[in-house]
Structures are given as structure tokens and as C-alpha cells.
Amino acid sequence: MRILQACAELFPLLKTGGLADVAGALPPALRAAGADVRVLLPGFRPMLEGVTELTPVAELDPPAGLCPPESGARLLRGRLPACGTPAYLIDAPRFYLREGGPYADDAHRPYADNHLRFALLGWAAAALAHGLDPDWQPELVHAHDW
């Protein structure tokens, strides 16, 4: 079975709580059981620095209002460092490359556009389920949290 796991954080790349532990442990376990698993992650700095072999897959064209066309959002594909699981990253610097943490700024104030930032993650998962990557299409999308 082809499974896409969409998550906002993943151990060991980025961890703020228990979600990252589960999201990091599940793909290797599913692969050991015979599943063809890939993960989809936002392009936070630790993700971009930690995922290896990054190559472009597609330019992203989400609905109006979600991500402006001039933002240059694109989908990248690579591999997780420890286990080799294939990974997709949403390269959208306007949304994900910020000072502070993944959900809040240095003063611990949630980013005002979190709803858009993580809607883009959900939209990208749906786009992959509908064939955004011509080389691989999931049969099941497992969405964590956001």
C-alpha cells in the first residue's frame, strides 16, 4: 500500500512535542511491514537542512488566497537522513523560513497566518493524492495534527 504521511514536525529533524516522535517512528515501522511510505513536511529550516538528495518535483499552484503565485512555492523530494524514507518538502520561504519556532515567533506569539501556512500543507497532501508527483501517488493519506 502507498501511504503519504503529512505532518508539521518529525523527529529527529524538528521536535516540539510528542507528535514528532510518532511521526518519526511510524514510517520505518510501516516500511518494515511492507508499505511504500513517504512523508510530506513543511519547508522549515531544519527540514530543508536535514532531508538529503533534494530535487524539485513541481511548482505549487494552490487556490487564490492561500499562497500568492509570486511566492514561488514548490514541492521538493528527498530522503530522511536516518531511515532513508522518501520525503516531500514544501519549499515556501514566505511561510516557513522565519525566525522563531515552527508555530510562533521568538516572543512565543503564534504567527498570525498559521491557518494559511498549514492549509498549504493540507492542500499539498491533497494535490499529491491527486497525482501532483507523476512518479508516485498515495492510496492513503495519513494527516497528523494540523
C-alpha positions as CSV (number, residue, x, y, z in Angstrom):
1,M,0.0,0.0,0.0
2,R,1.2,3.5,-0.8
3,I,0.9,5.8,2.2
4,L,1.6,9.5,2.5
5,Q,2.1,10.8,6.0
6,A,1.6,14.6,6.3
7,C,3.0,16.2,9.4
8,A,4.3,19.5,10.7
9,E,7.2,18.1,12.6
10,L,9.2,14.9,12.6
11,F,11.9,13.5,14.9
12,P,14.9,13.8,14.5
13,L,14.6,16.9,12.2
14,L,12.2,19.1,14.2
15,K,10.5,18.3,17.6
16,T,8.3,20.4,19.8
17,G,6.4,17.6,21.4
18,G,5.2,14.0,21.2
19,L,3.8,14.4,17.6
20,A,7.4,14.4,16.2
21,D,8.2,11.2,18.0
22,V,5.2,9.4,16.5
23,A,5.7,11.0,13.0
24,G,9.3,9.9,13.0
25,A,8.8,6.3,14.2
26,L,5.8,5.4,12.0
27,P,7.3,5.5,8.5
28,P,10.1,3.0,9.3
29,A,7.6,0.7,11.1
30,L,5.2,0.8,8.1
31,R,8.0,0.2,5.7
32,A,9.1,-2.8,7.7
33,A,5.6,-4.1,7.3
34,G,5.8,-3.8,3.5
35,A,4.2,-0.4,2.9
36,D,5.5,2.1,0.4
37,V,5.6,5.2,2.8
38,R,6.5,8.8,2.1
39,V,6.2,11.9,4.3
40,L,5.2,15.4,3.5
41,L,6.7,18.2,5.6
42,P,6.7,22.0,5.6
43,G,10.0,23.5,4.5
44,F,11.1,24.7,7.9
45,R,14.9,25.3,8.0
46,P,15.7,22.1,10.0
47,M,13.7,20.1,7.4
48,L,15.5,21.7,4.4
49,E,18.9,21.2,6.1
50,G,18.2,17.6,7.2
51,V,16.5,16.0,4.2
52,T,19.1,14.7,1.7
53,E,19.1,14.5,-2.1
54,L,16.5,17.2,-2.5
55,T,15.3,17.6,-6.1
56,P,12.3,19.7,-7.5
57,V,9.1,17.8,-8.2
58,A,6.6,20.5,-9.1
59,E,5.7,24.2,-8.8
60,L,2.8,24.6,-6.5
61,D,-0.3,26.5,-7.6
62,P,-2.7,26.5,-4.7
63,P,-6.0,28.3,-4.7
64,A,-6.1,32.0,-4.7
65,G,-5.7,33.5,-1.2
66,L,-3.7,30.5,0.1
67,C,-0.3,31.3,-1.4
68,P,0.3,34.1,-3.9
69,P,1.8,33.0,-7.2
70,E,4.8,35.3,-6.8
71,S,5.8,33.4,-3.6
72,G,7.5,30.7,-5.7
73,A,6.2,27.8,-3.7
74,R,7.4,24.4,-4.9
75,L,7.5,20.7,-4.0
76,L,10.8,19.0,-3.4
77,R,11.6,15.3,-2.9
78,G,14.4,13.8,-1.0
79,R,15.2,11.2,1.8
80,L,15.0,11.3,5.6
81,P,18.6,11.1,6.9
82,A,18.4,8.2,9.4
83,C,16.0,5.8,7.8
84,G,16.1,6.7,4.1
85,T,12.3,7.2,3.9
86,P,11.3,9.3,0.8
87,A,10.2,12.7,1.9
88,Y,8.5,15.7,0.2
89,L,9.1,19.2,1.4
90,I,7.0,22.3,0.6
91,D,9.6,24.9,-0.2
92,A,7.7,28.1,0.5
93,P,10.1,30.5,2.2
94,R,7.4,33.2,2.8
95,F,5.6,30.7,5.0
96,Y,8.2,28.5,6.6
97,L,11.6,30.3,6.8
98,R,11.1,32.5,9.8
99,E,12.9,33.4,13.0
100,G,11.5,31.6,16.0
101,G,9.8,28.2,16.2
102,P,7.6,26.4,13.7
103,Y,4.4,27.8,15.2
104,A,5.4,31.0,17.0
105,D,7.9,33.8,16.9
106,D,10.8,34.4,19.3
107,A,8.4,36.0,21.7
108,H,6.2,32.9,21.7
109,R,3.4,34.7,19.8
110,P,1.6,32.4,17.3
111,Y,2.1,33.5,13.7
112,A,-1.0,35.3,12.5
113,D,-1.0,33.3,9.3
114,N,-0.7,29.8,10.8
115,H,-4.1,28.9,9.3
116,L,-2.6,29.6,5.8
117,R,0.7,28.0,6.5
118,F,-0.8,24.7,7.5
119,A,-3.6,24.9,5.0
120,L,-0.9,24.8,2.4
121,L,0.4,21.6,4.0
122,G,-3.0,20.0,3.7
123,W,-3.5,21.3,0.2
124,A,-0.2,19.8,-0.9
125,A,-1.1,16.5,0.6
126,A,-4.4,16.5,-1.3
127,A,-2.5,17.5,-4.5
128,L,-0.2,14.6,-4.1
129,A,-3.2,12.3,-3.6
130,H,-4.5,13.6,-6.9
131,G,-1.2,12.9,-8.8
132,L,1.0,16.0,-8.3
133,D,4.0,13.7,-8.5
134,P,3.7,11.8,-11.7
135,D,6.1,9.1,-10.4
136,W,4.1,8.3,-7.2
137,Q,0.6,8.6,-5.9
138,P,-0.6,7.6,-2.4
139,E,-3.5,5.3,-1.9
140,L,-3.9,6.6,1.7
141,V,-3.1,10.0,3.2
142,H,-2.4,10.0,7.0
143,A,-2.6,13.5,8.3
144,H,-1.2,14.4,11.7
145,D,-2.4,17.3,13.7
146,W,-2.8,20.5,11.6
